[in-house]
Amino acid sequence: MNLIIADEVAERYPHLRIGVLIGKGVRVQKKTDELEKLKQQKVAEFRQKYDSDNLISNPNIAAWRRTYRSFGVKPKRYRPTAEALLRRLIKGEETPLINTAVDSYLVVETEYLLPIGGYDLDRITGNIKLRVSPGGEAFQPLGSTQEETTNEGEIIYSDDTRVLTRKWNFRDCDATKITLNTETIGLFTEAAEEDTDTRAIGQSLEDLQRYIQKFCGGKTEVFIANVHDKLEWVLL
């Protein structure tokens, strides 16, 4: 299984970097007390720094709003994934309780304000590709029974048989979600503009790796995919 960045995406976003974590033999749990405390701590720290007025001025948030506009998506209507979570926290909501793998990356989103998403890699067919959709591709959203279709020009992740994530990182599909039965995970964090410091991506990966190892166990490895180097990386 490889991660492939389509030529068209690489040409349009020459500063694109994708941070990748692969976890094998993980043991996903519903929750742990230590992780719940960590979630509360990170939310409190975030709320001390940000409100609805200054969140948009954060470079990582601003960069993803520009990126969404660049492929025809209005970020006020479809919030980039990290911004959507953080705005809910500002309104007083708490970080969702999903499972120890998903909750671990939500903690990292809260601290670094970078989008993170992931898949159960045992449910992936073939390769994972970041590409431009021609439009009209079927998509089954996470937690929904309503089928959608992609728009022409939309940036998506897909495997060889289905769309995995719409609008770059807006919404994942239901079929490859991480559950309590997941044993192999792939987590991805991205920056499409040079305004986002590569060191921040690296630091977020380090924290993510530490949390996954602590709360899910297994064997993990991390790397940053850079379009200047190549367009295809082996995941498994």
LINWOJO-V278830 format. One record per backbone hydrogen bond with DSSP energy under -0.5 kcal/mol. CO is the residue of the C=O (numbers start at 1). NH is the residue of the N-H. Records with the same first field share a line. If there is no record, write none. Layout:
CO=NH / NH
This chain:
1=235 / 236
2=4 / 128
3=233
4=6 / 130
6=10
7=11
8=12
9=13
13=16
16=227
17=191
18=225
19=189
20=223
21=187
22=221
23=185
24=219
26=28
29=100
32=36
33=37
34=38
35=39
36=40
37=41
38=42
39=43
40=44
41=45
42=46
43=47
44=48
45=49
46=49 / 50
51=55
54=57
55=58
58=62
59=63
60=64
61=65
62=66
63=67
64=68
65=69
66=70
67=71
68=71 / 73
69=72
73=75
74=77 / 78
77=79
80=84
81=85
82=86
83=87
84=88
85=89
86=90
87=91
88=93
89=92
96=98
99=103
100=104
101=105
102=106
103=107
104=108
105=109
106=110
107=111
108=112
109=113
115=190
117=188
119=121 / 186
120=123
121=124
124=126
125=160
127=129
128=4
129=131 / 158
130=6
131=156
133=153
137=150
138=163
139=141 / 148
140=174
141=144
145=147
146=141
148=139
150=136
151=154
154=133
155=168
156=131
157=164 / 165
158=129
162=159
164=173
165=157
166=170 / 171
167=169
171=166
172=142
174=177
176=120
179=182
182=28
183=25 / 26
184=121 / 122
185=23
186=119
187=21
188=117
189=19
191=17
192=15
193=196
195=197
197=200 / 201
198=202
199=203
200=204
201=205
202=206
203=207
204=208
205=209
206=210
207=211
208=212
209=213
210=214
211=215
212=216 / 217
213=217
216=27
219=24
221=22
223=20 / 225
225=18
226=229 / 230
231=5
233=3
